[in-house]
Amino acid sequence: DTAAGIGSNAQFFAGAAQEVFVVATPEPTSLADAYAMMKVLAKRQGFDRLGLILNQTRSDEEAFSVYERLSTLTSRFLSVMVEFIGSVPPDPHVSESVRSQKPVIRAYPASPASQAIKNLADAIMMRAIPGGPSGRLQFFWNRLLEDSGSDEGPSATSQV
């Protein structure tokens, strides 16, 4: 999890991750920021596949429509495949939980946002583990671990 924007910290941590999920809302400025982040990750970090999670979507139809527009742009201009991971609806319980400084999933476990977050977590946990490093920093760590490890080569646990 990184702060919004395409700062150096966000790029660094994204480059170290096996998978990157960009979170956006249907608002035009958020979508422009999401596209900019995807562009930076594609051009500077070599990502060719990214996940998209949409927040504050009023319906599944709205979420899928937003995903299709962004996916069309990225595949056309960036050669990046965007995978729709899921969405979270607007929910007043989220702002209430922020004010009380408690996670919404604990403060209001039955709320629409909490249920959507649980579904997202389940969907992410059921995904296949990526087959190898996808970014330059991952290649560096794998190489470092291989060079300092045993003669048996890299183990499944040495992948970053």
Chimera marker file (.cmm) of the C-alpha trace (Angstrom):
<marker_set name="trace">
<marker id="1" x="0.000" y="0.000" z="0.000" r="1" g="1" b="0" radius="0.5"/>
<marker id="2" x="1.409" y="3.344" z="-1.013" r="1" g="1" b="0" radius="0.5"/>
<marker id="3" x="0.182" y="6.906" z="-0.939" r="1" g="1" b="0" radius="0.5"/>
<marker id="4" x="-1.701" y="8.257" z="-3.934" r="1" g="1" b="0" radius="0.5"/>
<marker id="5" x="0.367" y="9.557" z="-6.807" r="1" g="1" b="0" radius="0.5"/>
<marker id="6" x="3.404" y="8.462" z="-8.764" r="1" g="1" b="0" radius="0.5"/>
<marker id="7" x="6.112" y="9.497" z="-6.326" r="1" g="1" b="0" radius="0.5"/>
<marker id="8" x="9.412" y="7.677" z="-6.070" r="1" g="1" b="0" radius="0.5"/>
<marker id="9" x="8.295" y="5.667" z="-3.020" r="1" g="1" b="0" radius="0.5"/>
<marker id="10" x="5.221" y="4.369" z="-4.833" r="1" g="1" b="0" radius="0.5"/>
<marker id="11" x="7.343" y="3.405" z="-7.846" r="1" g="1" b="0" radius="0.5"/>
<marker id="12" x="9.977" y="1.723" z="-5.660" r="1" g="1" b="0" radius="0.5"/>
<marker id="13" x="7.503" y="-0.404" z="-3.732" r="1" g="1" b="0" radius="0.5"/>
<marker id="14" x="5.510" y="-1.270" z="-6.848" r="1" g="1" b="0" radius="0.5"/>
<marker id="15" x="8.748" y="-2.394" z="-8.488" r="1" g="1" b="0" radius="0.5"/>
<marker id="16" x="9.398" y="-4.708" z="-5.535" r="1" g="1" b="0" radius="0.5"/>
<marker id="17" x="5.949" y="-6.317" z="-5.621" r="1" g="1" b="0" radius="0.5"/>
<marker id="18" x="5.002" y="-9.518" z="-7.411" r="1" g="1" b="0" radius="0.5"/>
<marker id="19" x="1.664" y="-7.985" z="-8.339" r="1" g="1" b="0" radius="0.5"/>
<marker id="20" x="0.465" y="-4.409" z="-8.407" r="1" g="1" b="0" radius="0.5"/>
<marker id="21" x="-3.129" y="-3.363" z="-7.907" r="1" g="1" b="0" radius="0.5"/>
<marker id="22" x="-3.963" y="0.229" z="-8.794" r="1" g="1" b="0" radius="0.5"/>
<marker id="23" x="-6.904" y="1.634" z="-6.818" r="1" g="1" b="0" radius="0.5"/>
<marker id="24" x="-9.027" y="4.354" z="-8.397" r="1" g="1" b="0" radius="0.5"/>
<marker id="25" x="-12.467" y="5.896" z="-8.196" r="1" g="1" b="0" radius="0.5"/>
<marker id="26" x="-14.734" y="6.629" z="-11.198" r="1" g="1" b="0" radius="0.5"/>
<marker id="27" x="-13.876" y="10.344" z="-10.937" r="1" g="1" b="0" radius="0.5"/>
<marker id="28" x="-11.987" y="11.699" z="-13.976" r="1" g="1" b="0" radius="0.5"/>
<marker id="29" x="-9.049" y="13.004" z="-11.918" r="1" g="1" b="0" radius="0.5"/>
<marker id="30" x="-8.631" y="9.651" z="-10.188" r="1" g="1" b="0" radius="0.5"/>
<marker id="31" x="-8.743" y="7.806" z="-13.499" r="1" g="1" b="0" radius="0.5"/>
<marker id="32" x="-6.172" y="10.193" z="-14.966" r="1" g="1" b="0" radius="0.5"/>
<marker id="33" x="-3.911" y="9.517" z="-11.960" r="1" g="1" b="0" radius="0.5"/>
<marker id="34" x="-4.441" y="5.756" z="-12.322" r="1" g="1" b="0" radius="0.5"/>
<marker id="35" x="-3.528" y="5.916" z="-16.003" r="1" g="1" b="0" radius="0.5"/>
<marker id="36" x="-0.422" y="7.998" z="-15.205" r="1" g="1" b="0" radius="0.5"/>
<marker id="37" x="0.662" y="5.454" z="-12.590" r="1" g="1" b="0" radius="0.5"/>
<marker id="38" x="0.130" y="2.609" z="-15.035" r="1" g="1" b="0" radius="0.5"/>
<marker id="39" x="2.150" y="4.466" z="-17.651" r="1" g="1" b="0" radius="0.5"/>
<marker id="40" x="5.052" y="5.002" z="-15.243" r="1" g="1" b="0" radius="0.5"/>
<marker id="41" x="4.956" y="1.377" z="-14.104" r="1" g="1" b="0" radius="0.5"/>
<marker id="42" x="4.947" y="0.172" z="-17.701" r="1" g="1" b="0" radius="0.5"/>
<marker id="43" x="7.687" y="2.484" z="-18.975" r="1" g="1" b="0" radius="0.5"/>
<marker id="44" x="10.018" y="2.638" z="-15.953" r="1" g="1" b="0" radius="0.5"/>
<marker id="45" x="9.378" y="-0.657" z="-14.167" r="1" g="1" b="0" radius="0.5"/>
<marker id="46" x="8.561" y="-2.894" z="-17.121" r="1" g="1" b="0" radius="0.5"/>
<marker id="47" x="5.118" y="-4.010" z="-15.950" r="1" g="1" b="0" radius="0.5"/>
<marker id="48" x="2.922" y="-5.451" z="-18.675" r="1" g="1" b="0" radius="0.5"/>
<marker id="49" x="0.089" y="-6.603" z="-16.394" r="1" g="1" b="0" radius="0.5"/>
<marker id="50" x="-1.632" y="-4.661" z="-13.597" r="1" g="1" b="0" radius="0.5"/>
<marker id="51" x="-4.725" y="-5.170" z="-11.476" r="1" g="1" b="0" radius="0.5"/>
<marker id="52" x="-7.424" y="-2.561" z="-11.022" r="1" g="1" b="0" radius="0.5"/>
<marker id="53" x="-9.594" y="-2.109" z="-7.945" r="1" g="1" b="0" radius="0.5"/>
<marker id="54" x="-12.319" y="0.503" z="-8.154" r="1" g="1" b="0" radius="0.5"/>
<marker id="55" x="-13.526" y="2.331" z="-5.061" r="1" g="1" b="0" radius="0.5"/>
<marker id="56" x="-16.768" y="4.269" z="-4.634" r="1" g="1" b="0" radius="0.5"/>
<marker id="57" x="-18.572" y="2.600" z="-7.549" r="1" g="1" b="0" radius="0.5"/>
<marker id="58" x="-22.362" y="2.782" z="-7.366" r="1" g="1" b="0" radius="0.5"/>
<marker id="59" x="-22.947" y="-0.521" z="-9.171" r="1" g="1" b="0" radius="0.5"/>
<marker id="60" x="-21.202" y="-3.461" z="-10.783" r="1" g="1" b="0" radius="0.5"/>
<marker id="61" x="-22.172" y="-2.013" z="-14.164" r="1" g="1" b="0" radius="0.5"/>
<marker id="62" x="-20.453" y="1.291" z="-13.374" r="1" g="1" b="0" radius="0.5"/>
<marker id="63" x="-17.346" y="-0.530" z="-12.134" r="1" g="1" b="0" radius="0.5"/>
<marker id="64" x="-17.110" y="-2.686" z="-15.245" r="1" g="1" b="0" radius="0.5"/>
<marker id="65" x="-17.725" y="0.278" z="-17.556" r="1" g="1" b="0" radius="0.5"/>
<marker id="66" x="-14.914" y="2.267" z="-15.896" r="1" g="1" b="0" radius="0.5"/>
<marker id="67" x="-12.630" y="-0.772" z="-16.063" r="1" g="1" b="0" radius="0.5"/>
<marker id="68" x="-13.352" y="-1.287" z="-19.781" r="1" g="1" b="0" radius="0.5"/>
<marker id="69" x="-12.517" y="2.345" z="-20.616" r="1" g="1" b="0" radius="0.5"/>
<marker id="70" x="-9.234" y="2.281" z="-18.689" r="1" g="1" b="0" radius="0.5"/>
<marker id="71" x="-8.321" y="-1.162" z="-19.997" r="1" g="1" b="0" radius="0.5"/>
<marker id="72" x="-8.910" y="-0.075" z="-23.592" r="1" g="1" b="0" radius="0.5"/>
<marker id="73" x="-6.639" y="2.953" z="-23.135" r="1" g="1" b="0" radius="0.5"/>
<marker id="74" x="-3.830" y="1.018" z="-21.489" r="1" g="1" b="0" radius="0.5"/>
<marker id="75" x="-3.841" y="-1.814" z="-23.998" r="1" g="1" b="0" radius="0.5"/>
<marker id="76" x="-3.908" y="0.612" z="-26.913" r="1" g="1" b="0" radius="0.5"/>
<marker id="77" x="-1.317" y="3.159" z="-25.782" r="1" g="1" b="0" radius="0.5"/>
<marker id="78" x="0.783" y="1.324" z="-23.186" r="1" g="1" b="0" radius="0.5"/>
<marker id="79" x="0.642" y="-2.352" z="-24.159" r="1" g="1" b="0" radius="0.5"/>
<marker id="80" x="-0.406" y="-3.097" z="-20.577" r="1" g="1" b="0" radius="0.5"/>
<marker id="81" x="-3.038" y="-5.674" z="-19.733" r="1" g="1" b="0" radius="0.5"/>
<marker id="82" x="-5.302" y="-4.489" z="-16.930" r="1" g="1" b="0" radius="0.5"/>
<marker id="83" x="-7.226" y="-7.087" z="-14.959" r="1" g="1" b="0" radius="0.5"/>
<marker id="84" x="-10.368" y="-6.118" z="-13.073" r="1" g="1" b="0" radius="0.5"/>
<marker id="85" x="-9.953" y="-7.336" z="-9.493" r="1" g="1" b="0" radius="0.5"/>
<marker id="86" x="-13.142" y="-5.917" z="-7.974" r="1" g="1" b="0" radius="0.5"/>
<marker id="87" x="-14.848" y="-2.875" z="-6.546" r="1" g="1" b="0" radius="0.5"/>
<marker id="88" x="-16.034" y="-1.311" z="-3.307" r="1" g="1" b="0" radius="0.5"/>
<marker id="89" x="-19.300" y="0.652" z="-3.129" r="1" g="1" b="0" radius="0.5"/>
<marker id="90" x="-19.739" y="4.014" z="-1.434" r="1" g="1" b="0" radius="0.5"/>
<marker id="91" x="-20.565" y="3.422" z="2.214" r="1" g="1" b="0" radius="0.5"/>
<marker id="92" x="-21.090" y="5.994" z="5.004" r="1" g="1" b="0" radius="0.5"/>
<marker id="93" x="-19.645" y="3.455" z="7.444" r="1" g="1" b="0" radius="0.5"/>
<marker id="94" x="-16.198" y="4.048" z="5.948" r="1" g="1" b="0" radius="0.5"/>
<marker id="95" x="-16.054" y="7.700" z="7.000" r="1" g="1" b="0" radius="0.5"/>
<marker id="96" x="-17.518" y="6.792" z="10.389" r="1" g="1" b="0" radius="0.5"/>
<marker id="97" x="-14.807" y="4.203" z="10.921" r="1" g="1" b="0" radius="0.5"/>
<marker id="98" x="-12.120" y="6.687" z="9.866" r="1" g="1" b="0" radius="0.5"/>
<marker id="99" x="-13.404" y="9.178" z="12.428" r="1" g="1" b="0" radius="0.5"/>
<marker id="100" x="-13.350" y="6.498" z="15.124" r="1" g="1" b="0" radius="0.5"/>
<marker id="101" x="-9.915" y="5.325" z="13.919" r="1" g="1" b="0" radius="0.5"/>
<marker id="102" x="-11.054" y="1.729" z="13.512" r="1" g="1" b="0" radius="0.5"/>
<marker id="103" x="-10.941" y="-0.403" z="10.358" r="1" g="1" b="0" radius="0.5"/>
<marker id="104" x="-14.360" y="-0.484" z="8.727" r="1" g="1" b="0" radius="0.5"/>
<marker id="105" x="-14.183" y="-4.245" z="8.501" r="1" g="1" b="0" radius="0.5"/>
<marker id="106" x="-13.950" y="-4.428" z="12.311" r="1" g="1" b="0" radius="0.5"/>
<marker id="107" x="-16.211" y="-1.539" z="13.249" r="1" g="1" b="0" radius="0.5"/>
<marker id="108" x="-18.954" y="-2.416" z="10.738" r="1" g="1" b="0" radius="0.5"/>
<marker id="109" x="-18.357" y="-5.982" z="9.502" r="1" g="1" b="0" radius="0.5"/>
<marker id="110" x="-21.780" y="-6.285" z="7.861" r="1" g="1" b="0" radius="0.5"/>
<marker id="111" x="-21.561" y="-2.984" z="5.963" r="1" g="1" b="0" radius="0.5"/>
<marker id="112" x="-21.502" y="-2.999" z="2.150" r="1" g="1" b="0" radius="0.5"/>
<marker id="113" x="-17.880" y="-1.774" z="2.026" r="1" g="1" b="0" radius="0.5"/>
<marker id="114" x="-16.735" y="-4.421" z="4.515" r="1" g="1" b="0" radius="0.5"/>
<marker id="115" x="-18.435" y="-7.165" z="2.535" r="1" g="1" b="0" radius="0.5"/>
<marker id="116" x="-16.841" y="-5.921" z="-0.693" r="1" g="1" b="0" radius="0.5"/>
<marker id="117" x="-13.410" y="-5.756" z="0.963" r="1" g="1" b="0" radius="0.5"/>
<marker id="118" x="-13.818" y="-9.332" z="2.228" r="1" g="1" b="0" radius="0.5"/>
<marker id="119" x="-14.760" y="-10.439" z="-1.299" r="1" g="1" b="0" radius="0.5"/>
<marker id="120" x="-11.713" y="-8.644" z="-2.711" r="1" g="1" b="0" radius="0.5"/>
<marker id="121" x="-9.447" y="-10.290" z="-0.141" r="1" g="1" b="0" radius="0.5"/>
<marker id="122" x="-10.889" y="-13.716" z="-0.980" r="1" g="1" b="0" radius="0.5"/>
<marker id="123" x="-10.452" y="-13.113" z="-4.712" r="1" g="1" b="0" radius="0.5"/>
<marker id="124" x="-6.845" y="-11.974" z="-4.252" r="1" g="1" b="0" radius="0.5"/>
<marker id="125" x="-6.002" y="-14.917" z="-2.006" r="1" g="1" b="0" radius="0.5"/>
<marker id="126" x="-7.396" y="-17.379" z="-4.559" r="1" g="1" b="0" radius="0.5"/>
<marker id="127" x="-5.184" y="-16.035" z="-7.355" r="1" g="1" b="0" radius="0.5"/>
<marker id="128" x="-2.274" y="-18.110" z="-8.595" r="1" g="1" b="0" radius="0.5"/>
<marker id="129" x="1.114" y="-16.974" z="-7.341" r="1" g="1" b="0" radius="0.5"/>
<marker id="130" x="2.999" y="-15.207" z="-10.145" r="1" g="1" b="0" radius="0.5"/>
<marker id="131" x="5.588" y="-17.438" z="-11.786" r="1" g="1" b="0" radius="0.5"/>
<marker id="132" x="8.627" y="-15.284" z="-11.265" r="1" g="1" b="0" radius="0.5"/>
<marker id="133" x="9.961" y="-11.786" z="-10.875" r="1" g="1" b="0" radius="0.5"/>
<marker id="134" x="8.244" y="-9.131" z="-12.943" r="1" g="1" b="0" radius="0.5"/>
<marker id="135" x="10.201" y="-5.997" z="-12.075" r="1" g="1" b="0" radius="0.5"/>
<marker id="136" x="13.845" y="-4.982" z="-12.022" r="1" g="1" b="0" radius="0.5"/>
<marker id="137" x="14.044" y="-4.852" z="-8.229" r="1" g="1" b="0" radius="0.5"/>
<marker id="138" x="12.670" y="-8.390" z="-8.016" r="1" g="1" b="0" radius="0.5"/>
<marker id="139" x="15.349" y="-9.580" z="-10.444" r="1" g="1" b="0" radius="0.5"/>
<marker id="140" x="17.980" y="-7.906" z="-8.260" r="1" g="1" b="0" radius="0.5"/>
<marker id="141" x="16.745" y="-9.646" z="-5.096" r="1" g="1" b="0" radius="0.5"/>
<marker id="142" x="16.436" y="-13.008" z="-6.800" r="1" g="1" b="0" radius="0.5"/>
<marker id="143" x="19.958" y="-12.681" z="-8.186" r="1" g="1" b="0" radius="0.5"/>
<marker id="144" x="21.308" y="-11.599" z="-4.799" r="1" g="1" b="0" radius="0.5"/>
<marker id="145" x="19.641" y="-14.540" z="-3.054" r="1" g="1" b="0" radius="0.5"/>
<marker id="146" x="20.844" y="-16.974" z="-5.719" r="1" g="1" b="0" radius="0.5"/>
<marker id="147" x="24.431" y="-15.713" z="-5.534" r="1" g="1" b="0" radius="0.5"/>
<marker id="148" x="24.543" y="-15.892" z="-1.738" r="1" g="1" b="0" radius="0.5"/>
<marker id="149" x="22.575" y="-19.154" z="-1.411" r="1" g="1" b="0" radius="0.5"/>
<marker id="150" x="23.442" y="-22.769" z="-1.695" r="1" g="1" b="0" radius="0.5"/>
<marker id="151" x="24.590" y="-24.595" z="-4.818" r="1" g="1" b="0" radius="0.5"/>
<marker id="152" x="21.097" y="-26.013" z="-5.217" r="1" g="1" b="0" radius="0.5"/>
<marker id="153" x="19.844" y="-22.819" z="-6.865" r="1" g="1" b="0" radius="0.5"/>
<marker id="154" x="16.903" y="-20.669" z="-5.842" r="1" g="1" b="0" radius="0.5"/>
<marker id="155" x="14.173" y="-22.160" z="-3.741" r="1" g="1" b="0" radius="0.5"/>
<marker id="156" x="10.507" y="-21.287" z="-3.845" r="1" g="1" b="0" radius="0.5"/>
<marker id="157" x="11.039" y="-19.150" z="-0.762" r="1" g="1" b="0" radius="0.5"/>
<marker id="158" x="13.765" y="-17.073" z="-2.358" r="1" g="1" b="0" radius="0.5"/>
<marker id="159" x="11.397" y="-15.346" z="-4.744" r="1" g="1" b="0" radius="0.5"/>
<marker id="160" x="10.574" y="-11.789" z="-3.750" r="1" g="1" b="0" radius="0.5"/>
<link id1="1" id2="2" r="1" g="1" b="0" radius="0.2"/>
<link id1="2" id2="3" r="1" g="1" b="0" radius="0.2"/>
<link id1="3" id2="4" r="1" g="1" b="0" radius="0.2"/>
<link id1="4" id2="5" r="1" g="1" b="0" radius="0.2"/>
<link id1="5" id2="6" r="1" g="1" b="0" radius="0.2"/>
<link id1="6" id2="7" r="1" g="1" b="0" radius="0.2"/>
<link id1="7" id2="8" r="1" g="1" b="0" radius="0.2"/>
<link id1="8" id2="9" r="1" g="1" b="0" radius="0.2"/>
<link id1="9" id2="10" r="1" g="1" b="0" radius="0.2"/>
<link id1="10" id2="11" r="1" g="1" b="0" radius="0.2"/>
<link id1="11" id2="12" r="1" g="1" b="0" radius="0.2"/>
<link id1="12" id2="13" r="1" g="1" b="0" radius="0.2"/>
<link id1="13" id2="14" r="1" g="1" b="0" radius="0.2"/>
<link id1="14" id2="15" r="1" g="1" b="0" radius="0.2"/>
<link id1="15" id2="16" r="1" g="1" b="0" radius="0.2"/>
<link id1="16" id2="17" r="1" g="1" b="0" radius="0.2"/>
<link id1="17" id2="18" r="1" g="1" b="0" radius="0.2"/>
<link id1="18" id2="19" r="1" g="1" b="0" radius="0.2"/>
<link id1="19" id2="20" r="1" g="1" b="0" radius="0.2"/>
<link id1="20" id2="21" r="1" g="1" b="0" radius="0.2"/>
<link id1="21" id2="22" r="1" g="1" b="0" radius="0.2"/>
<link id1="22" id2="23" r="1" g="1" b="0" radius="0.2"/>
<link id1="23" id2="24" r="1" g="1" b="0" radius="0.2"/>
<link id1="24" id2="25" r="1" g="1" b="0" radius="0.2"/>
<link id1="25" id2="26" r="1" g="1" b="0" radius="0.2"/>
<link id1="26" id2="27" r="1" g="1" b="0" radius="0.2"/>
<link id1="27" id2="28" r="1" g="1" b="0" radius="0.2"/>
<link id1="28" id2="29" r="1" g="1" b="0" radius="0.2"/>
<link id1="29" id2="30" r="1" g="1" b="0" radius="0.2"/>
<link id1="30" id2="31" r="1" g="1" b="0" radius="0.2"/>
<link id1="31" id2="32" r="1" g="1" b="0" radius="0.2"/>
<link id1="32" id2="33" r="1" g="1" b="0" radius="0.2"/>
<link id1="33" id2="34" r="1" g="1" b="0" radius="0.2"/>
<link id1="34" id2="35" r="1" g="1" b="0" radius="0.2"/>
<link id1="35" id2="36" r="1" g="1" b="0" radius="0.2"/>
<link id1="36" id2="37" r="1" g="1" b="0" radius="0.2"/>
<link id1="37" id2="38" r="1" g="1" b="0" radius="0.2"/>
<link id1="38" id2="39" r="1" g="1" b="0" radius="0.2"/>
<link id1="39" id2="40" r="1" g="1" b="0" radius="0.2"/>
<link id1="40" id2="41" r="1" g="1" b="0" radius="0.2"/>
<link id1="41" id2="42" r="1" g="1" b="0" radius="0.2"/>
<link id1="42" id2="43" r="1" g="1" b="0" radius="0.2"/>
<link id1="43" id2="44" r="1" g="1" b="0" radius="0.2"/>
<link id1="44" id2="45" r="1" g="1" b="0" radius="0.2"/>
<link id1="45" id2="46" r="1" g="1" b="0" radius="0.2"/>
<link id1="46" id2="47" r="1" g="1" b="0" radius="0.2"/>
<link id1="47" id2="48" r="1" g="1" b="0" radius="0.2"/>
<link id1="48" id2="49" r="1" g="1" b="0" radius="0.2"/>
<link id1="49" id2="50" r="1" g="1" b="0" radius="0.2"/>
<link id1="50" id2="51" r="1" g="1" b="0" radius="0.2"/>
<link id1="51" id2="52" r="1" g="1" b="0" radius="0.2"/>
<link id1="52" id2="53" r="1" g="1" b="0" radius="0.2"/>
<link id1="53" id2="54" r="1" g="1" b="0" radius="0.2"/>
<link id1="54" id2="55" r="1" g="1" b="0" radius="0.2"/>
<link id1="55" id2="56" r="1" g="1" b="0" radius="0.2"/>
<link id1="56" id2="57" r="1" g="1" b="0" radius="0.2"/>
<link id1="57" id2="58" r="1" g="1" b="0" radius="0.2"/>
<link id1="58" id2="59" r="1" g="1" b="0" radius="0.2"/>
<link id1="59" id2="60" r="1" g="1" b="0" radius="0.2"/>
<link id1="60" id2="61" r="1" g="1" b="0" radius="0.2"/>
<link id1="61" id2="62" r="1" g="1" b="0" radius="0.2"/>
<link id1="62" id2="63" r="1" g="1" b="0" radius="0.2"/>
<link id1="63" id2="64" r="1" g="1" b="0" radius="0.2"/>
<link id1="64" id2="65" r="1" g="1" b="0" radius="0.2"/>
<link id1="65" id2="66" r="1" g="1" b="0" radius="0.2"/>
<link id1="66" id2="67" r="1" g="1" b="0" radius="0.2"/>
<link id1="67" id2="68" r="1" g="1" b="0" radius="0.2"/>
<link id1="68" id2="69" r="1" g="1" b="0" radius="0.2"/>
<link id1="69" id2="70" r="1" g="1" b="0" radius="0.2"/>
<link id1="70" id2="71" r="1" g="1" b="0" radius="0.2"/>
<link id1="71" id2="72" r="1" g="1" b="0" radius="0.2"/>
<link id1="72" id2="73" r="1" g="1" b="0" radius="0.2"/>
<link id1="73" id2="74" r="1" g="1" b="0" radius="0.2"/>
<link id1="74" id2="75" r="1" g="1" b="0" radius="0.2"/>
<link id1="75" id2="76" r="1" g="1" b="0" radius="0.2"/>
<link id1="76" id2="77" r="1" g="1" b="0" radius="0.2"/>
<link id1="77" id2="78" r="1" g="1" b="0" radius="0.2"/>
<link id1="78" id2="79" r="1" g="1" b="0" radius="0.2"/>
<link id1="79" id2="80" r="1" g="1" b="0" radius="0.2"/>
<link id1="80" id2="81" r="1" g="1" b="0" radius="0.2"/>
<link id1="81" id2="82" r="1" g="1" b="0" radius="0.2"/>
<link id1="82" id2="83" r="1" g="1" b="0" radius="0.2"/>
<link id1="83" id2="84" r="1" g="1" b="0" radius="0.2"/>
<link id1="84" id2="85" r="1" g="1" b="0" radius="0.2"/>
<link id1="85" id2="86" r="1" g="1" b="0" radius="0.2"/>
<link id1="86" id2="87" r="1" g="1" b="0" radius="0.2"/>
<link id1="87" id2="88" r="1" g="1" b="0" radius="0.2"/>
<link id1="88" id2="89" r="1" g="1" b="0" radius="0.2"/>
<link id1="89" id2="90" r="1" g="1" b="0" radius="0.2"/>
<link id1="90" id2="91" r="1" g="1" b="0" radius="0.2"/>
<link id1="91" id2="92" r="1" g="1" b="0" radius="0.2"/>
<link id1="92" id2="93" r="1" g="1" b="0" radius="0.2"/>
<link id1="93" id2="94" r="1" g="1" b="0" radius="0.2"/>
<link id1="94" id2="95" r="1" g="1" b="0" radius="0.2"/>
<link id1="95" id2="96" r="1" g="1" b="0" radius="0.2"/>
<link id1="96" id2="97" r="1" g="1" b="0" radius="0.2"/>
<link id1="97" id2="98" r="1" g="1" b="0" radius="0.2"/>
<link id1="98" id2="99" r="1" g="1" b="0" radius="0.2"/>
<link id1="99" id2="100" r="1" g="1" b="0" radius="0.2"/>
<link id1="100" id2="101" r="1" g="1" b="0" radius="0.2"/>
<link id1="101" id2="102" r="1" g="1" b="0" radius="0.2"/>
<link id1="102" id2="103" r="1" g="1" b="0" radius="0.2"/>
<link id1="103" id2="104" r="1" g="1" b="0" radius="0.2"/>
<link id1="104" id2="105" r="1" g="1" b="0" radius="0.2"/>
<link id1="105" id2="106" r="1" g="1" b="0" radius="0.2"/>
<link id1="106" id2="107" r="1" g="1" b="0" radius="0.2"/>
<link id1="107" id2="108" r="1" g="1" b="0" radius="0.2"/>
<link id1="108" id2="109" r="1" g="1" b="0" radius="0.2"/>
<link id1="109" id2="110" r="1" g="1" b="0" radius="0.2"/>
<link id1="110" id2="111" r="1" g="1" b="0" radius="0.2"/>
<link id1="111" id2="112" r="1" g="1" b="0" radius="0.2"/>
<link id1="112" id2="113" r="1" g="1" b="0" radius="0.2"/>
<link id1="113" id2="114" r="1" g="1" b="0" radius="0.2"/>
<link id1="114" id2="115" r="1" g="1" b="0" radius="0.2"/>
<link id1="115" id2="116" r="1" g="1" b="0" radius="0.2"/>
<link id1="116" id2="117" r="1" g="1" b="0" radius="0.2"/>
<link id1="117" id2="118" r="1" g="1" b="0" radius="0.2"/>
<link id1="118" id2="119" r="1" g="1" b="0" radius="0.2"/>
<link id1="119" id2="120" r="1" g="1" b="0" radius="0.2"/>
<link id1="120" id2="121" r="1" g="1" b="0" radius="0.2"/>
<link id1="121" id2="122" r="1" g="1" b="0" radius="0.2"/>
<link id1="122" id2="123" r="1" g="1" b="0" radius="0.2"/>
<link id1="123" id2="124" r="1" g="1" b="0" radius="0.2"/>
<link id1="124" id2="125" r="1" g="1" b="0" radius="0.2"/>
<link id1="125" id2="126" r="1" g="1" b="0" radius="0.2"/>
<link id1="126" id2="127" r="1" g="1" b="0" radius="0.2"/>
<link id1="127" id2="128" r="1" g="1" b="0" radius="0.2"/>
<link id1="128" id2="129" r="1" g="1" b="0" radius="0.2"/>
<link id1="129" id2="130" r="1" g="1" b="0" radius="0.2"/>
<link id1="130" id2="131" r="1" g="1" b="0" radius="0.2"/>
<link id1="131" id2="132" r="1" g="1" b="0" radius="0.2"/>
<link id1="132" id2="133" r="1" g="1" b="0" radius="0.2"/>
<link id1="133" id2="134" r="1" g="1" b="0" radius="0.2"/>
<link id1="134" id2="135" r="1" g="1" b="0" radius="0.2"/>
<link id1="135" id2="136" r="1" g="1" b="0" radius="0.2"/>
<link id1="136" id2="137" r="1" g="1" b="0" radius="0.2"/>
<link id1="137" id2="138" r="1" g="1" b="0" radius="0.2"/>
<link id1="138" id2="139" r="1" g="1" b="0" radius="0.2"/>
<link id1="139" id2="140" r="1" g="1" b="0" radius="0.2"/>
<link id1="140" id2="141" r="1" g="1" b="0" radius="0.2"/>
<link id1="141" id2="142" r="1" g="1" b="0" radius="0.2"/>
<link id1="142" id2="143" r="1" g="1" b="0" radius="0.2"/>
<link id1="143" id2="144" r="1" g="1" b="0" radius="0.2"/>
<link id1="144" id2="145" r="1" g="1" b="0" radius="0.2"/>
<link id1="145" id2="146" r="1" g="1" b="0" radius="0.2"/>
<link id1="146" id2="147" r="1" g="1" b="0" radius="0.2"/>
<link id1="147" id2="148" r="1" g="1" b="0" radius="0.2"/>
<link id1="148" id2="149" r="1" g="1" b="0" radius="0.2"/>
<link id1="149" id2="150" r="1" g="1" b="0" radius="0.2"/>
<link id1="150" id2="151" r="1" g="1" b="0" radius="0.2"/>
<link id1="151" id2="152" r="1" g="1" b="0" radius="0.2"/>
<link id1="152" id2="153" r="1" g="1" b="0" radius="0.2"/>
<link id1="153" id2="154" r="1" g="1" b="0" radius="0.2"/>
<link id1="154" id2="155" r="1" g="1" b="0" radius="0.2"/>
<link id1="155" id2="156" r="1" g="1" b="0" radius="0.2"/>
<link id1="156" id2="157" r="1" g="1" b="0" radius="0.2"/>
<link id1="157" id2="158" r="1" g="1" b="0" radius="0.2"/>
<link id1="158" id2="159" r="1" g="1" b="0" radius="0.2"/>
<link id1="159" id2="160" r="1" g="1" b="0" radius="0.2"/>
</marker_set>
